[in-house]
Amino acid sequence: MSGVLLVVAVLSWDRLIDLAARIPLVPLVLVIASAACALAAGELYRRTRLRGPRRFVPPIRWWWP
């Protein structure tokens, strides 16, 4: 957010609109879509992975030497 405010404060609106008009739209959309997919996959992985080690530990018996 502060980076956006800094860019807006430093550049005039005419230069900012000119800069935005020069950026190709299709690659920009592909980059944003790729980033969104990567974030969604990371969140899905984080939610579905096992929490902590889940190993079977046999109980300790009192007669075990």
Order of alpha helices (4+ residues) and beta strands (2+ residues): alpha-alpha-alpha
